Amino acid sequence: MSIFSVDPDITRARTLHKDFYTNLTYFNEASQKLFAPSWQFIGDASLVSEAGRCHPFKLLPGYVDEPLVLVRDGYGQIRCMSNVCTHRGNLLVTEPCQSAHIRCRYHGRLFDLDGKFRSMPEFREVRDFPSASDNLPSTGLFQWGNLLFARLQGNRDPGAYLGEMMERVGWLPLEEFTYRPEKSTTYDVKAHWALYCENYLEGFHIPFVHAGLNAVIDYGDYTTELFPLSNLQLGIAKDDEDCFDLPPGSPDYGKKVGAYYFFVFPNMMFNFYPWGLSVNIVEPQGIDRTRVRFETYVWKEALYNTGAGSDLDTVEMEDEEVVEAVQSGIRSRFYQHGRYSVSREQGTHHFHQIICQQMS
C-alpha cells in the first residue's frame, strides 16, 4: 500500500507517513516529482543589470543541482538557459561577467546571448550540423517586479504557484525593494526539508516556541488561507505594533496586518513586513540536512527589524531547535503518523495532500 495517502477530511486525516522523511528513495524521487516542475525563486533583475551581463548559478545546489546561467541579451531581455555546452557538456560561464557572447573554453563552441549556436572550430565535415539541439536549452523564466523565477520542466503556468500572492499584495511597489546581502544569511538545519516547511505552515507552535513573536502578533486572530499550490498565514499586529498601510482596494483593508506569510509549494516562503520582504528558500541537502537561505529586501529602512519582522535570527534558532528534535523523534519505532489540529494545522494538512498527489 502506498504511503502517499492523506484523507482530505482533516477531522479524520492522519499526517504523512514517517517513511517520507526517512526513506532515501522518496527523498530522491521528490527532486524530480516535486521540485523540477515547480517555479523556483532565483534572485532579482539586479543580477543582470545591463545588456551583456551573465550570471551563472545552480538551481537548488546539492539536490536538483542544475547548472544554469542568467543573461541579459543585447535587446535588454533577461533569459535563463542551460549553462552546459551542447558539444561535450562543459560548464560554460564560471563566474559573473560581461560579454557579447558565450564561448566554451574547452573547444571554442560559440553561442549568442539568446543561446543560439553561432560557430564551432573543426566541424566543417560534420553532417546535418548545426541543428536545434546545438542551441542552449532555455528554462521557463518569470519576472514579478524585480523578482525572478525559473522552472526546469513541465508547462504549469507561474500563476498556479504565485498568482494568489501576486494578487493579494500586488499593490506593493516591489521595484522599490532593494536586495541587502549584508542583512541576508544562510542556515544549515539538521532535519528533512519537509519538516522545516511543516513548522512554517502552522502558527500553532507560536505561543509555545516564540515568546518574542507572540508578543507582537495576535495569536487569536492568526488565520490560514489555502490555495491550490500555496497558502497565506495572516499575522495581525497587536495595537502598538507596526502594520501595513493598506490601500482601500485590499481585501484586508481595515485590518492591522503585521505580516503576510506566503508559502509557495514546495519550498518557498515570502514574508512581507511593513519594512520589506524576507524570502526564505528551503534547499534539501540530504535526507536529514537542509539549507535555508534568508534573502532580505528592504523597502522602508526606518521600519527594519521592527514588529513581526524583527529579530528573525532568534525566531529561526527557536524553529531549528524544534525541527531538529522532530527529526530525531520521527525515527522512533513507536511513531508512524500523527493527527491534525482542525483549527490550527490546515496548512500542514494541505501541504501533505499536495505531496501525496504529486509523489503518486
C-alpha positions in Angstrom: 0.0 0.0 0.0 1.3 3.5 -0.9 2.3 5.7 1.9 1.1 8.7 -0.1 -2.5 8.9 1.2 -3.8 11.6 3.4 -7.5 11.9 4.0 -8.9 15.2 2.5 -11.1 15.4 5.6 -8.8 17.0 8.2 -11.0 15.8 11.0 -10.3 12.2 10.0 -6.8 12.5 8.5 -3.5 11.2 9.8 -0.3 13.0 8.9 2.1 11.9 6.2 3.7 8.6 7.0 7.2 8.8 8.6 8.7 6.9 5.7 8.6 10.0 3.6 11.1 11.6 5.9 13.4 8.6 6.5 13.5 6.7 3.1 16.2 7.8 0.7 14.3 6.6 -2.3 11.4 9.1 -1.6 13.9 11.9 -1.0 15.5 11.3 -4.4 12.2 11.0 -6.2 10.9 14.3 -4.7 13.7 16.2 -6.5 12.1 15.2 -9.9 8.4 15.0 -8.9 8.1 18.0 -6.6 10.9 20.4 -7.3 11.9 20.1 -11.0 8.3 21.0 -12.2 7.9 23.9 -9.7 8.7 27.5 -10.1 11.8 28.4 -8.1 13.0 31.9 -6.9 16.4 32.5 -8.4 17.1 36.1 -7.4 16.3 39.5 -8.9 17.0 41.5 -12.0 19.9 43.3 -10.5 22.0 40.1 -11.1 22.0 41.0 -14.8 21.6 44.8 -14.6 22.8 45.6 -18.1 23.0 44.1 -21.6 25.7 41.5 -21.9 25.7 40.6 -18.2 25.9 36.9 -17.4 25.3 35.3 -14.0 25.9 31.5 -13.5 24.2 29.6 -10.7 22.9 26.2 -9.8 19.2 25.6 -9.2 18.8 24.0 -5.8 22.5 23.3 -5.3 23.2 20.0 -3.6 19.9 18.5 -4.6 18.5 19.2 -8.1 21.9 20.9 -8.8 21.1 22.1 -12.3 23.7 24.4 -13.8 22.0 27.5 -15.3 23.0 30.9 -16.5 21.0 34.1 -16.3 21.7 36.5 -19.2 20.5 39.9 -20.3 20.8 39.9 -24.1 21.6 42.8 -26.4 18.0 43.8 -26.6 17.7 44.0 -22.8 15.7 40.8 -22.4 16.5 38.6 -19.5 16.9 34.9 -20.3 17.6 31.8 -18.2 19.4 28.9 -20.1 21.4 25.8 -19.6 25.0 26.6 -18.6 26.2 23.3 -20.2 27.9 23.3 -23.6 26.0 21.2 -26.2 29.2 19.7 -27.5 30.8 17.8 -24.6 29.0 19.0 -21.5 31.5 21.5 -20.2 30.3 24.3 -17.9 30.2 27.5 -19.9 30.1 30.5 -17.6 32.0 30.0 -14.4 31.7 33.5 -12.8 29.6 36.6 -13.3 30.9 38.5 -16.3 30.2 41.0 -19.1 30.3 39.5 -22.5 28.9 39.9 -26.1 28.6 36.1 -26.4 29.1 32.8 -24.6 32.2 30.8 -25.6 33.1 27.3 -24.3 36.7 27.4 -23.2 37.1 23.6 -23.8 36.8 23.5 -27.6 35.7 27.0 -28.6 32.0 26.5 -29.3 30.3 29.9 -29.5 26.7 30.9 -28.6 24.8 34.2 -28.9 23.4 35.6 -25.7 20.0 34.2 -26.7 21.5 30.7 -26.6 21.6 30.2 -30.3 24.6 28.3 -31.6 26.9 30.5 -33.7 30.1 28.7 -34.6 32.4 25.7 -33.8 36.0 25.1 -34.9 36.9 22.0 -36.9 33.3 21.0 -37.6 33.1 21.6 -41.3 32.8 17.9 -42.2 30.0 17.1 -39.7 26.7 16.3 -41.5 23.4 17.8 -40.5 25.1 20.4 -38.4 24.1 22.6 -36.7 20.7 21.6 -35.6 18.3 22.9 -32.9 19.9 20.5 -30.4 23.1 22.6 -30.7 21.4 25.6 -29.2 21.4 26.1 -25.4 18.1 25.0 -24.0 16.1 27.7 -22.2 14.2 27.2 -18.9 10.9 28.8 -18.1 11.5 32.3 -16.7 9.0 34.6 -15.0 9.5 38.1 -13.6 7.3 39.6 -10.9 8.5 43.2 -10.2 12.3 42.7 -9.9 11.9 39.1 -8.6 12.9 36.2 -11.0 11.6 32.6 -11.0 12.7 29.7 -13.2 11.2 26.2 -13.9 13.1 23.3 -15.3 10.4 21.1 -16.7 6.6 20.9 -17.3 4.4 23.7 -18.5 2.5 24.8 -15.4 1.8 28.5 -15.5 3.6 30.5 -12.9 0.2 31.9 -11.8 -0.6 28.4 -10.4 2.1 28.8 -7.8 2.4 32.6 -7.5 -0.9 34.0 -8.6 -2.7 34.4 -5.3 0.3 36.1 -3.7 0.7 38.5 -6.6 -3.0 39.4 -6.4 -3.1 39.8 -2.7 0.0 42.1 -2.3 0.2 43.4 -5.9 -0.2 46.9 -4.5 3.3 46.8 -3.0 5.9 48.6 -5.1 8.4 45.7 -5.5 10.6 47.8 -7.7 11.4 49.8 -4.6 12.5 46.7 -2.6 16.3 46.6 -2.5 18.3 43.4 -2.0 20.6 43.7 1.0 23.2 41.0 1.1 24.6 42.2 4.4 21.2 41.5 6.0 20.8 38.1 4.3 22.0 34.9 5.8 22.1 31.1 5.3 21.2 28.5 7.9 22.1 24.8 8.0 19.4 22.7 9.7 19.9 19.1 10.7 16.4 17.9 9.5 14.4 16.8 6.5 13.3 19.7 4.3 9.6 18.9 4.6 9.8 19.0 8.4 11.2 22.6 8.2 8.3 23.6 5.8 5.7 22.0 8.1 6.9 24.0 11.0 6.4 27.2 8.9 3.0 26.2 7.8 1.3 26.5 11.2 1.1 29.2 13.8 0.0 26.6 16.4 3.5 26.5 17.9 4.0 30.3 18.2 2.8 30.6 21.9 4.9 27.7 22.9 8.1 28.3 20.9 8.3 32.0 20.0 7.8 34.3 23.0 9.1 37.4 21.2 6.9 36.8 18.1 3.9 36.0 20.3 4.3 39.4 21.9 3.7 41.3 18.7 1.3 39.0 16.8 -2.3 38.5 17.9 -2.4 34.7 18.0 -6.2 34.7 18.4 -6.6 36.4 15.0 -4.0 34.4 13.2 -5.6 32.8 10.1 -4.6 30.5 7.3 -6.0 30.6 3.7 -5.4 27.7 1.4 -4.9 27.9 -2.4 -4.1 25.1 -4.9 -0.3 25.3 -4.7 0.3 28.0 -2.0 -1.2 29.4 1.2 -1.3 32.5 3.3 -0.9 32.9 7.0 -2.1 36.4 8.0 -0.4 37.9 11.0 -2.4 40.6 12.8 -0.4 43.0 14.8 -1.2 43.9 18.3 -2.3 47.5 18.9 1.0 49.2 19.4 3.0 47.3 16.7 3.8 48.3 13.1 1.4 47.3 10.5 0.8 47.9 6.7 -0.9 51.0 5.5 -3.3 49.0 3.3 -5.0 50.6 0.2 -8.8 50.7 0.2 -8.9 48.0 -2.6 -7.1 45.4 -0.5 -9.3 42.6 0.9 -7.5 43.1 4.2 -8.3 46.8 4.4 -9.3 47.8 7.9 -7.1 45.0 9.5 -3.9 45.7 11.4 -1.8 43.3 9.2 1.7 43.0 10.7 2.8 40.3 8.3 1.8 38.3 5.2 3.4 34.9 5.4 3.0 33.2 2.0 4.2 29.6 1.4 4.6 28.5 -2.2 4.9 24.8 -2.8 7.2 23.0 -2.4 9.8 25.1 -0.6 9.5 28.9 -0.7 8.4 31.4 1.9 7.7 35.0 1.1 7.4 37.0 4.3 6.1 40.6 3.7 6.6 43.0 6.6 6.0 46.8 6.7 9.7 47.2 6.3 10.1 44.9 3.2 10.4 41.2 2.3 12.3 38.2 3.6 12.4 35.4 1.1 13.2 32.0 2.6 14.3 29.3 0.2 14.5 25.7 1.6 17.2 23.7 -0.2 17.4 19.9 0.6 20.9 18.7 1.1 20.3 15.2 2.4 17.6 13.2 4.0 18.3 14.8 7.3 20.1 18.0 6.2 18.6 21.2 4.8 20.0 24.6 3.9 17.7 27.6 4.3 18.5 30.9 2.6 17.0 34.1 4.1 17.2 36.8 1.3 16.4 40.3 2.6 14.8 43.0 0.5 14.4 46.3 2.4 11.6 48.8 1.4 11.4 51.1 4.4 14.7 51.3 6.2 13.3 53.2 9.2 11.0 50.2 10.0 13.6 47.5 9.5 13.8 45.0 12.4 10.5 46.1 14.0 7.2 44.4 14.7 6.6 40.8 13.4 9.7 41.2 11.1 12.1 41.8 14.0 14.8 39.6 15.4 14.3 37.0 12.7 17.6 35.2 13.7 16.2 34.4 17.1 12.9 33.1 15.6 15.0 30.9 13.3 17.1 29.4 16.1 13.9 28.6 18.0 12.4 26.9 15.0 15.6 24.9 14.2 15.7 23.6 17.8 12.2 22.2 17.5 12.5 20.9 13.9 15.8 19.1 14.7 14.1 17.4 17.7 11.3 16.2 15.4 13.9 14.8 13.0 15.2 12.7 15.9 11.7 11.7 17.1 10.3 10.5 13.8 12.9 7.8 13.6 11.3 6.1 16.6 9.9 2.7 16.1 6.9 3.8 18.0 5.9 6.7 15.7 4.1 6.3 12.3 1.6 9.1 12.0 0.1 11.9 13.9 -3.2 13.8 13.7 -4.1 17.4 12.8 -5.5 20.3 14.8 -8.6 21.2 12.7 -8.3 24.9 13.7 -4.6 25.4 13.5 -2.9 22.9 11.2 -4.8 23.4 7.9 -1.6 24.5 6.2 0.3 21.4 7.1 -2.6 19.1 6.1 -2.8 20.9 2.7 1.0 20.6 2.2 0.8 16.8 2.9 -2.1 16.4 0.4 -0.1 18.1 -2.4 2.9 15.9 -1.7 0.7 12.8 -1.9 -0.8 14.0 -5.2 2.5 14.8 -6.9 4.5 11.8 -5.5 1.8 9.4 -6.6 
